[in-house]
Amino acid sequence: MQGTSGATAVEVAGLIKEFGRFRALDGLDLAVEPGEVHGFLGPNGAGKSTTIRVLLGLLRADGGRIRLFGGDPWHDAVALHRRLAYVPGDVALWPNLTGGEAVDVLAAVRGGLDGRRRSALLERFELDPTKKTRTYSKGNRQKVALVAALASDAELLILDEPTSGLDPLMEAVFQECVAEITAEGRTVLLSSHLLAEVEALCDRVSIIRAGRTVQTGTLDDLRHLTHTTVDARTRAPATAIGDLPGVHNVTTGMPGGVTSTTGTDATATTTHESPGTDAGHHVRFDVDGDHLDAAMRTLAGFGITALTSSPPSLEELFLRHYGNHDDSNHDDGNHDDSAHGTRTGEPADRGPAVDTPAADAPTIGTAPESTYR
């Protein structure tokens, strides 16, 4: 396996992809370093699958810079595909092949695999390789692609919703396998809607919306850019908390069930405290990361008797960018000319009908004959 040290595994800057008058990718940036698991997040239609197709050389970019291991995925597709493996979220297989034969075919077209690792993965994923693939469930078809990718010596694994159809036990096996291959220094680009999976696996995350990157960094970096939820009990009422900069959604509760809400942008919430002086005064608020220290110093002045601090989850980070936005008008590569206009001046894309493969052709994602070279 060729080394990747000293070179960015994936480098995308200002990526543009248009379909007629519709711009699917609008200056997207993405950088994946060697040996990391990089989460690629966005709602349906944000541009994730279109980006992945450009990286695989299945679509030709209309603008920007795209490099995989320093090579151009459109012009150097054959050489680059020997160094990567791809798992789509919807795997279709050759119906007359067994699962084991399908694994071997996928492995052969990209240069082979480790036989011992193949056997171990078949056992770990509980996949019967002797059954015809036409008898497989969606989850088992997914396992075929996962085994073929994980048993290879690919330096870069591009995984687009790879655990779609897997049960929780198999999802746990998948996470173990990803941890093992990254310990070997290999790189993973993981697109997933399972935020818990991304949070468990990823070193860094890029969040995209409407074809653009809106945030990127480690989870800790992103958490510093958003709020922390503080829930506390104090001896005296924490009345001044809502006046502090960077503090939001303050709810204070007092013994006897009385509730007050402070702060200019607070959201009114009803809380019920048990009567009695022992209950103390309850306060709950959100505070921006760069104002946390000042808020805690102020809170300490009211006499803290109990305190819980909750950093934002990846789900909260995700919803921060998408909770109030509607991306329903943005598409993600499945294009209809009647909806988006004629593809005037669009460069021809590699392979026969990437978006609509022939009905009689076995497919792995969109175009296996191009994907597994």
C-alpha positions in Angstrom: 0.0 0.0 0.0 1.4 3.4 -0.9 1.8 5.8 1.9 -0.2 9.0 2.2 1.9 10.9 4.7 2.6 14.5 3.8 -0.4 14.7 1.3 -4.0 15.6 2.0 -6.1 12.6 1.1 -9.0 14.7 -0.1 -8.7 18.3 -1.1 -11.7 20.2 -2.5 -11.8 24.0 -2.8 -14.6 26.0 -4.4 -16.3 23.0 -6.0 -19.1 23.9 -8.4 -21.4 21.4 -10.2 -24.3 22.6 -12.3 -27.1 20.8 -14.0 -28.4 23.1 -16.6 -29.6 26.2 -14.7 -29.5 24.4 -11.4 -26.3 24.7 -9.2 -26.0 21.6 -7.1 -22.6 22.5 -5.6 -21.9 26.2 -5.0 -18.3 26.6 -3.9 -18.0 23.6 -1.6 -14.8 23.2 0.4 -13.6 19.9 2.0 -10.3 18.7 3.3 -9.7 15.1 4.6 -6.3 14.4 6.2 -4.6 11.0 6.0 -5.5 8.6 8.8 -8.6 10.4 9.9 -12.3 9.6 9.9 -14.0 12.7 8.5 -17.8 13.1 8.9 -19.7 14.5 5.9 -23.0 15.8 7.1 -26.0 17.5 5.6 -29.7 16.9 5.0 -31.2 15.3 1.9 -30.5 17.5 -1.0 -27.5 19.3 0.5 -25.0 18.0 -2.1 -23.3 15.1 -0.3 -23.9 12.5 -3.0 -23.1 14.8 -5.8 -19.8 15.7 -4.1 -19.0 12.0 -3.7 -19.8 11.3 -7.3 -17.3 14.0 -8.3 -14.7 12.5 -6.0 -15.2 9.1 -7.6 -14.9 10.6 -11.1 -18.5 9.8 -12.0 -19.4 13.4 -12.5 -17.2 16.1 -13.9 -16.9 19.3 -11.9 -17.8 22.6 -13.5 -15.4 24.6 -11.3 -13.1 24.5 -8.4 -10.1 22.3 -7.4 -10.6 18.6 -6.6 -7.7 16.4 -5.6 -7.5 12.8 -4.3 -3.9 12.0 -3.1 -2.8 14.9 -5.3 -4.5 13.4 -8.5 -7.5 14.6 -10.5 -10.4 12.2 -10.0 -11.7 12.9 -13.5 -8.5 12.5 -15.5 -6.7 10.0 -13.1 -9.8 7.9 -12.2 -8.3 4.5 -13.0 -5.1 5.0 -11.0 -7.0 6.6 -8.1 -9.6 3.8 -7.9 -6.9 1.3 -7.1 -6.3 3.3 -3.9 -9.8 3.7 -2.7 -13.0 1.7 -1.9 -16.5 3.0 -2.1 -19.7 1.8 -0.3 -23.0 3.4 -1.3 -26.1 3.5 0.8 -28.2 1.4 -1.6 -26.3 -1.7 -2.9 -27.7 -3.7 -5.9 -25.9 -6.9 -6.8 -25.7 -9.5 -9.5 -28.7 -11.7 -8.6 -27.2 -15.0 -9.9 -23.9 -14.6 -7.9 -23.5 -15.8 -4.4 -22.5 -13.3 -1.7 -19.0 -14.6 -1.6 -18.7 -14.4 -5.4 -19.9 -10.8 -5.4 -17.3 -9.9 -2.8 -14.6 -11.5 -4.9 -15.7 -9.7 -8.1 -15.7 -6.3 -6.3 -12.3 -7.1 -4.9 -10.9 -8.3 -8.2 -11.8 -5.2 -10.2 -9.8 -3.0 -7.7 -6.8 -5.3 -7.2 -7.8 -8.0 -4.7 -8.2 -8.3 -1.0 -6.8 -10.1 2.1 -8.3 -13.6 2.2 -8.0 -14.0 5.9 -9.5 -10.6 6.6 -12.3 -11.5 4.1 -13.2 -14.6 6.1 -13.0 -12.8 9.4 -15.3 -10.1 8.2 -17.9 -12.5 6.8 -18.0 -14.1 10.2 -18.2 -10.8 12.1 -20.9 -9.5 9.9 -22.7 -12.9 10.1 -23.1 -13.0 6.3 -23.6 -16.4 4.6 -21.4 -16.2 1.4 -23.0 -19.3 -0.1 -26.5 -17.8 -0.7 -27.5 -16.1 -3.9 -27.5 -12.4 -3.6 -31.1 -12.3 -4.9 -32.2 -13.8 -1.6 -30.4 -11.2 0.4 -32.2 -8.5 2.4 -31.1 -4.9 2.0 -28.9 -5.2 5.1 -27.1 -8.3 3.7 -26.5 -6.6 0.4 -25.0 -3.8 2.4 -22.7 -6.3 4.2 -21.3 -7.5 0.8 -20.1 -4.1 -0.1 -18.8 -3.5 3.4 -16.8 -6.7 3.4 -15.4 -6.0 0.0 -14.2 -2.5 1.0 -13.0 -3.4 4.5 -11.1 -6.5 3.4 -9.2 -4.5 0.7 -6.0 -2.6 1.3 -7.6 0.7 0.1 -5.9 3.8 1.5 -9.2 5.8 1.3 -12.7 4.5 2.0 -15.6 6.6 0.8 -18.6 5.5 2.7 -22.0 7.0 1.8 -24.6 5.9 4.4 -22.8 2.6 4.7 -24.9 1.2 7.6 -28.2 1.7 5.9 -30.3 -1.4 6.6 -28.0 -2.8 9.3 -29.3 -3.7 12.7 -27.7 -2.1 15.8 -25.5 -5.1 16.5 -24.0 -4.9 13.0 -23.7 -1.1 13.3 -21.5 -1.8 16.3 -19.4 -4.3 14.3 -19.0 -1.6 11.6 -17.7 0.9 14.1 -15.2 -1.6 15.4 -13.9 -2.3 11.9 -13.6 1.4 11.1 -11.6 2.0 14.3 -9.3 -0.9 13.3 -8.6 0.3 9.8 -7.9 3.9 10.9 -5.5 2.5 13.5 -3.6 1.1 10.5 -3.3 4.7 9.1 -6.1 4.5 6.5 -8.5 7.3 5.8 -12.3 7.3 5.9 -14.8 9.9 4.5 -18.1 9.0 6.1 -21.4 10.4 5.0 -24.1 9.4 7.4 -27.5 10.5 8.9 -26.7 8.6 12.1 -25.3 11.4 14.2 -24.5 9.1 17.0 -22.4 7.0 14.6 -20.5 10.1 13.4 -20.0 11.3 16.9 -18.5 8.0 17.9 -16.2 7.6 14.9 -15.2 10.9 13.4 -12.1 13.0 14.2 -13.5 15.9 12.3 -16.8 16.9 10.7 -17.9 19.0 7.8 -21.5 20.2 7.7 -22.9 21.3 4.3 -26.0 23.1 3.3 -27.3 24.0 -0.2 -24.0 22.9 -1.8 -21.8 24.9 0.5 -19.7 24.0 3.6 -21.2 25.9 6.5 -19.0 24.5 9.3 -16.0 22.2 9.6 -13.7 21.2 12.5 -13.4 18.7 15.4 -16.4 18.2 17.5 -14.7 20.1 20.3 -14.1 23.0 17.9 -17.7 23.1 16.9 -18.9 22.8 20.4 -17.0 25.9 21.4 -18.9 27.8 18.7 -22.3 26.9 20.2 -23.9 26.8 23.6 -23.7 24.7 26.7 -26.8 23.9 28.8 -26.4 24.5 32.5 -28.9 23.2 35.1 -28.2 24.2 38.7 -29.7 24.7 42.1 -28.6 27.7 44.2 -29.2 28.9 47.7 -30.3 32.4 46.5 -32.3 33.2 43.3 -30.0 33.5 40.3 -31.9 36.5 39.1 -29.0 38.2 37.3 -28.1 35.3 35.0 -30.4 36.4 32.3 -28.8 39.8 32.0 -25.4 38.4 31.1 -24.1 38.5 27.5 -24.2 35.2 25.7 -26.9 33.7 28.1 -30.1 32.5 26.5 -33.3 30.6 27.4 -33.1 31.2 31.1 -35.7 29.5 33.3 -35.7 30.0 37.1 -37.8 28.0 39.5 -38.4 28.7 43.2 -39.7 26.6 46.0 -43.5 26.4 46.0 -43.8 26.0 42.2 -43.4 29.6 41.2 -41.6 30.0 37.8 -40.0 33.0 36.2 -38.3 33.5 32.9 -35.6 36.1 32.3 -33.4 37.2 29.4 -34.3 39.1 26.3 -34.4 36.1 24.0 -35.5 33.5 26.6 -38.0 30.8 25.8 -40.8 30.6 28.4 -40.8 27.2 30.0 -42.9 26.0 32.9 -41.1 24.2 35.7 -42.4 22.8 38.9 -40.3 22.7 42.1 -41.3 20.8 45.2 -42.4 23.2 48.0 -40.0 23.5 51.0 -36.8 25.4 51.7 -34.6 22.4 51.1 -35.5 22.4 47.4 -33.3 25.4 46.8 -33.7 27.7 43.7 -33.5 26.1 40.3 -32.1 27.8 37.2 -31.5 26.4 33.7 -30.0 28.3 30.9 -28.0 28.0 27.7 -24.7 29.9 27.4 -22.4 30.5 24.4 -19.0 28.8 24.7 -17.0 32.1 24.9 -19.2 33.4 27.8 -19.3 30.2 29.9 -16.6 31.3 32.3 -18.3 34.6 33.2 -21.7 32.8 33.6 -20.2 30.3 36.0 -18.5 32.9 38.0 -21.8 34.8 38.4 -23.7 31.6 39.2 -21.2 30.8 41.9 -22.1 34.0 43.7 -25.6 32.7 44.3 -24.3 29.6 46.2 -24.4 26.5 44.0 -25.7 23.4 45.7 -26.1 21.2 42.6 -24.8 21.6 39.0 -25.1 19.8 35.7 -23.4 21.0 32.6 -24.3 19.4 29.2 -22.1 20.2 26.1 -24.0 20.2 22.9 -24.4 16.9 21.1 -23.7 16.6 17.4 -27.4 16.5 16.8 -27.7 19.9 18.4 -24.9 21.2 16.3 -26.6 19.8 13.2 -29.9 21.3 14.1 -28.3 24.7 14.7 -27.6 24.9 11.0 -30.7 23.2 9.7 -33.5 23.6 12.3 -34.7 26.8 10.7 -33.8 26.2 7.1 -35.7 24.6 4.3 -33.4 22.8 1.8 -36.3 21.1 0.0 -35.6 23.2 -3.1 -32.0 22.0 -3.2 -31.2 18.7 -5.0 -28.5 16.1 -4.5 -27.7 14.7 -7.9 -30.9 13.0 -8.9 -31.8 15.4 -11.6 -34.8 15.7 -13.9 -34.4 17.9 -16.9 -38.0 18.8 -16.8 -37.6 20.2 -13.3 -34.2 21.9 -13.7 -34.2 22.9 -17.3 -32.1 21.7 -20.3 -28.5 20.8 -19.6 -27.3 23.4 -21.9 -23.5 23.4 -22.1 -23.1 20.7 -19.5 -20.0 18.6 -20.0 -20.6 14.9 -20.6 -20.4 12.8 -17.5 -18.3 9.6 -17.3 -20.1 6.3 -17.9 -23.5 5.5 -19.3 -26.3 7.4 -17.5 -24.9 7.7 -14.0 -28.2 8.9 -12.5 -30.3 6.2 -14.4 -28.3 3.0 -14.9 -29.5 0.4 -17.4 -32.2 -1.8 -16.0 -30.3 -5.0 -16.8 -27.0 -3.8 -15.5 -25.9 -4.9 -12.0 -25.3 -1.9 -9.9 -23.3 -1.0 -6.8 -24.6 2.4 -6.0 -24.8 4.4 -9.2 -22.2 2.8 -11.5 -20.1 -0.2 -10.3 -18.2 -0.5 -13.6 -16.8 3.0 -12.9 -16.7 2.9 -9.2 -14.7 -0.3 -8.9 -11.8 0.0 -11.4 
